[in-house]
Amino acid sequence: MSTPNSKDLIQAIKNKGKNIEAEMSFFDHLEVLRWHLVRSAIAICIFAGIAFTFYDFVFKDIIMGPKIWIFGPTA
């Protein structure tokens, strides 16, 4: 296993901007952003549906759970 030397590091820095993302246009970036937002909205809707399905469990056991005295007072 070889260790990177300074020439390899300099070459990697020079080639950093020469990938496909560097050549994307403004509208290509907007397209990528749009798909990220669509996937995020779908995930939010799915998890909101799951939370609504388990409404009683979420509010009774998770949100209001800390107010329930389970172990009783210690003497």
ABEGO torsion letter per residue (X at the ends): XBBBBAAAAAAAAAAAAABAAAABBAAAAAAAAAAAAAAAAAAAAAAAAAAAAAAAAAAAAAAAAAABBAAEBBX
